[in-house]
Amino acid sequence: MKNQKIIPDYRLELQGETCPYPAIATINALEKLKKGEVLEVLSDCAQSINNIPMDAKNHGYEVLQIHQEGCTISFLIRK
């Protein structure tokens, strides 16, 4: 189902934070989730578009979606 809306269990708002903090905060938050839970991360740090998905995958998490609107990037990541 391509258009199925994913409802995150938690949201982490990191707008205004500079890299590498958004990537570090994302991994720290994911470590606290239960297996299968989904975290939504919002960031406006341009480097996050690469850093957050790469770090998440390197830690064994599943990046479900990346969406950019203006300068805000949202990520949906499953533990």
N, CA and C atoms as an extended XYZ file, in Angstrom:
237
Properties=species:S:1:pos:R:3:atomname:S:1:resname:S:1:resid:I:1 pbc="F F F"
N         0.845       -1.185        0.000 N   MET     1
C         0.000        0.000        0.000 CA  MET     1
C         0.885        1.241        0.000 C   MET     1
N         0.983        1.884       -1.124 N   LYS     2
C         1.884        3.023       -1.236 CA  LYS     2
C         1.398        4.256       -0.493 C   LYS     2
N         0.124        4.524       -0.478 N   ASN     3
C        -0.383        5.760        0.115 CA  ASN     3
C        -0.862        5.594        1.548 C   ASN     3
N        -0.484        4.500        2.174 N   GLN     4
C        -0.887        4.279        3.556 CA  GLN     4
C        -0.174        5.297        4.453 C   GLN     4
N        -0.958        5.990        5.274 N   LYS     5
C        -0.383        7.008        6.155 CA  LYS     5
C         0.200        6.325        7.388 C   LYS     5
N         1.434        6.651        7.661 N   ILE     6
C         2.126        6.098        8.826 CA  ILE     6
C         1.921        7.063        9.992 C   ILE     6
N         1.380        6.557       11.078 N   ILE     7
C         1.153        7.369       12.273 CA  ILE     7
C         2.312        7.122       13.241 C   ILE     7
N         3.131        8.154       13.484 N   PRO     8
C         4.261        7.948       14.398 CA  PRO     8
C         3.800        7.804       15.847 C   PRO     8
N         4.562        7.049       16.622 N   ASP     9
C         4.291        6.903       18.052 CA  ASP     9
C         4.831        8.100       18.833 C   ASP     9
N         5.911        8.678       18.341 N   TYR    10
C         6.562        9.795       19.022 CA  TYR    10
C         7.038       10.816       18.006 C   TYR    10
N         7.214       12.067       18.456 N   ARG    11
C         7.710       13.138       17.595 CA  ARG    11
C         8.869       13.831       18.301 C   ARG    11
N         9.918       14.099       17.535 N   LEU    12
C        11.092       14.791       18.035 CA  LEU    12
C        11.278       16.041       17.172 C   LEU    12
N        11.069       17.215       17.766 N   GLU    13
C        11.172       18.465       17.019 CA  GLU    13
C        12.528       19.106       17.282 C   GLU    13
N        13.330       19.197       16.229 N   LEU    14
C        14.704       19.673       16.360 CA  LEU    14
C        14.992       20.887       15.488 C   LEU    14
N        13.946       21.602       15.061 N   GLN    15
C        14.175       22.798       14.258 CA  GLN    15
C        14.996       23.798       15.073 C   GLN    15
N        15.948       24.429       14.404 N   GLY    16
C        16.798       25.399       15.078 CA  GLY    16
C        18.065       24.798       15.659 C   GLY    16
N        18.129       23.473       15.700 N   GLU    17
C        19.331       22.798       16.220 CA  GLU    17
C        20.306       22.551       15.071 C   GLU    17
N        21.584       22.778       15.320 N   THR    18
C        22.583       22.579       14.274 CA  THR    18
C        23.182       21.177       14.355 C   THR    18
N        23.663       20.715       13.227 N   CYS    19
C        24.294       19.403       13.158 CA  CYS    19
C        25.602       19.440       13.941 C   CYS    19
N        25.981       18.348       14.577 N   PRO    20
C        25.408       17.013       14.465 CA  PRO    20
C        24.312       16.704       15.481 C   PRO    20
N        23.863       17.692       16.258 N   TYR    21
C        22.910       17.399       17.333 CA  TYR    21
C        21.650       16.664       16.861 C   TYR    21
N        20.990       17.052       15.746 N   PRO    22
C        19.775       16.327       15.351 CA  PRO    22
C        19.994       14.825       15.151 C   PRO    22
N        21.111       14.458       14.543 N   ALA    23
C        21.391       13.031       14.324 CA  ALA    23
C        21.634       12.318       15.652 C   ALA    23
N        22.374       12.944       16.552 N   ILE    24
C        22.657       12.342       17.867 CA  ILE    24
C        21.364       12.201       18.669 C   ILE    24
N        20.549       13.243       18.680 N   ALA    25
C        19.288       13.208       19.431 CA  ALA    25
C        18.342       12.153       18.864 C   ALA    25
N        18.355       11.981       17.544 N   THR    26
C        17.501       10.972       16.906 CA  THR    26
C        17.884        9.573       17.365 C   THR    26
N        19.160        9.257       17.329 N   ILE    27
C        19.619        7.919       17.749 CA  ILE    27
C        19.324        7.700       19.227 C   ILE    27
N        19.560        8.716       20.060 N   ASN    28
C        19.263        8.590       21.497 CA  ASN    28
C        17.783        8.329       21.729 C   ASN    28
N        16.918        9.000       20.979 N   ALA    29
C        15.472        8.801       21.133 CA  ALA    29
C        15.060        7.413       20.646 C   ALA    29
N        15.613        6.976       19.525 N   LEU    30
C        15.257        5.656       18.984 CA  LEU    30
C        15.645        4.536       19.940 C   LEU    30
N        16.746        4.709       20.657 N   GLU    31
C        17.194        3.677       21.603 CA  GLU    31
C        16.162        3.450       22.703 C   GLU    31
N        15.351        4.455       23.009 N   LYS    32
C        14.364        4.354       24.094 CA  LYS    32
C        13.033        3.771       23.628 C   LYS    32
N        12.837        3.658       22.312 N   LEU    33
C        11.576        3.132       21.788 CA  LEU    33
C        11.525        1.616       21.896 C   LEU    33
N        10.318        1.082       21.855 N   LYS    34
C        10.135       -0.361       21.789 CA  LYS    34
C        10.239       -0.785       20.328 C   LYS    34
N        10.634       -2.030       20.111 N   LYS    35
C        10.762       -2.548       18.747 CA  LYS    35
C         9.435       -2.378       18.006 C   LYS    35
N         9.499       -1.821       16.804 N   GLY    36
C         8.312       -1.626       15.971 CA  GLY    36
C         7.704       -0.238       16.087 C   GLY    36
N         8.078        0.527       17.119 N   GLU    37
C         7.541        1.879       17.253 CA  GLU    37
C         8.189        2.806       16.234 C   GLU    37
N         7.448        3.870       15.869 N   VAL    38
C         7.900        4.804       14.833 CA  VAL    38
C         8.124        6.185       15.445 C   VAL    38
N         9.260        6.773       15.105 N   LEU    39
C         9.622        8.110       15.552 CA  LEU    39
C         9.558        9.061       14.361 C   LEU    39
N         8.887       10.191       14.542 N   GLU    40
C         8.916       11.259       13.547 CA  GLU    40
C         9.928       12.294       14.031 C   GLU    40
N        10.843       12.674       13.152 N   VAL    41
C        11.863       13.666       13.476 CA  VAL    41
C        11.684       14.847       12.533 C   VAL    41
N        11.656       16.052       13.086 N   LEU    42
C        11.582       17.282       12.290 CA  LEU    42
C        12.869       18.061       12.500 C   LEU    42
N        13.519       18.424       11.409 N   SER    43
C        14.784       19.152       11.478 CA  SER    43
C        14.856       20.161       10.342 C   SER    43
N        15.545       21.268       10.584 N   ASP    44
C        15.794       22.217        9.500 CA  ASP    44
C        17.294       22.384        9.242 C   ASP    44
N        18.078       21.467        9.769 N   CYS    45
C        19.518       21.444        9.500 CA  CYS    45
C        19.727       20.724        8.160 C   CYS    45
N        20.304       21.431        7.179 N   ALA    46
C        20.438       20.878        5.824 CA  ALA    46
C        21.188       19.548        5.798 C   ALA    46
N        22.166       19.374        6.674 N   GLN    47
C        22.953       18.137        6.684 CA  GLN    47
C        22.146       16.938        7.187 C   GLN    47
N        21.029       17.201        7.867 N   SER    48
C        20.204       16.118        8.399 CA  SER    48
C        19.677       15.198        7.305 C   SER    48
N        19.457       15.733        6.116 N   ILE    49
C        18.898       14.930        5.020 CA  ILE    49
C        19.785       13.721        4.732 C   ILE    49
N        21.079       13.853        4.994 N   ASN    50
C        22.016       12.738        4.812 CA  ASN    50
C        22.353       12.052        6.128 C   ASN    50
N        22.619       12.852        7.172 N   ASN    51
C        23.120       12.300        8.434 CA  ASN    51
C        22.116       11.428        9.162 C   ASN    51
N        20.883       11.890        9.290 N   ILE    52
C        19.895       11.129       10.082 CA  ILE    52
C        19.601        9.770        9.450 C   ILE    52
N        19.286        9.684        8.141 N   PRO    53
C        19.033        8.348        7.570 CA  PRO    53
C        20.250        7.423        7.632 C   PRO    53
N        21.439        7.965        7.380 N   MET    54
C        22.651        7.145        7.415 CA  MET    54
C        22.895        6.605        8.826 C   MET    54
N        22.799        7.468        9.829 N   ASP    55
C        23.007        7.025       11.210 CA  ASP    55
C        21.942        6.016       11.631 C   ASP    55
N        20.704        6.272       11.258 N   ALA    56
C        19.616        5.355       11.624 CA  ALA    56
C        19.858        3.968       11.026 C   ALA    56
N        20.196        3.920        9.744 N   LYS    57
C        20.444        2.628        9.085 CA  LYS    57
C        21.653        1.924        9.704 C   LYS    57
N        22.698        2.698       10.025 N   ASN    58
C        23.902        2.117       10.637 CA  ASN    58
C        23.611        1.507       12.007 C   ASN    58
N        22.574        1.993       12.690 N   HIS    59
C        22.189        1.459       13.994 CA  HIS    59
C        21.100        0.394       13.877 C   HIS    59
N        20.720        0.025       12.652 N   GLY    60
C        19.762       -1.055       12.446 CA  GLY    60
C        18.309       -0.620       12.440 C   GLY    60
N        18.045        0.679       12.300 N   TYR    61
C        16.670        1.175       12.264 CA  TYR    61
C        16.209        1.314       10.815 C   TYR    61
N        14.913        1.312       10.611 N   GLU    62
C        14.336        1.361        9.269 CA  GLU    62
C        13.807        2.762        8.975 C   GLU    62
N        14.367        3.409        7.955 N   VAL    63
C        13.890        4.724        7.530 CA  VAL    63
C        12.701        4.496        6.605 C   VAL    63
N        11.513        4.906        7.065 N   LEU    64
C        10.286        4.656        6.324 CA  LEU    64
C         9.973        5.759        5.325 C   LEU    64
N        10.313        6.986        5.687 N   GLN    65
C         9.920        8.104        4.847 CA  GLN    65
C        10.783        9.327        5.145 C   GLN    65
N        11.111       10.065        4.092 N   ILE    66
C        11.792       11.359        4.224 CA  ILE    66
C        11.003       12.342        3.370 C   ILE    66
N        10.642       13.465        3.967 N   HIS    67
C         9.848       14.461        3.248 CA  HIS    67
C        10.375       15.848        3.589 C   HIS    67
N        10.609       16.645        2.548 N   GLN    68
C        11.088       18.009        2.786 CA  GLN    68
C        10.044       18.997        2.297 C   GLN    68
N         9.726       19.948        3.167 N   GLU    69
C         8.803       21.023        2.828 CA  GLU    69
C         9.456       22.325        3.254 C   GLU    69
N         9.842       23.145        2.284 N   GLY    70
C        10.604       24.337        2.605 CA  GLY    70
C        11.941       23.904        3.172 C   GLY    70
N        12.315       24.489        4.305 N   CYS    71
C        13.595       24.088        4.912 CA  CYS    71
C        13.418       23.015        5.996 C   CYS    71
N        12.166       22.589        6.239 N   THR    72
C        11.928       21.559        7.254 CA  THR    72
C        11.909       20.177        6.613 C   THR    72
N        12.692       19.289        7.194 N   ILE    73
C        12.775       17.910        6.734 CA  ILE    73
C        12.135       17.025        7.799 C   ILE    73
N        11.224       16.151        7.379 N   SER    74
C        10.629       15.215        8.341 CA  SER    74
C        11.069       13.796        7.961 C   SER    74
N        11.331       13.030        8.987 N   PHE    75
C        11.766       11.638        8.832 CA  PHE    75
C        10.832       10.759        9.640 C   PHE    75
N        10.474        9.607        9.101 N   LEU    76
C         9.762        8.591        9.868 CA  LEU    76
C        10.691        7.389        9.934 C   LEU    76
N        11.025        6.986       11.162 N   ILE    77
C        11.991        5.929       11.373 CA  ILE    77
C        11.407        4.906       12.334 C   ILE    77
N        11.489        3.622       11.951 N   ARG    78
C        10.983        2.533       12.810 CA  ARG    78
C        12.143        1.845       13.496 C   ARG    78
N        11.934        1.598       14.791 N   LYS    79
C        12.947        0.846       15.541 CA  LYS    79
C        12.797       -0.628       15.212 C   LYS    79
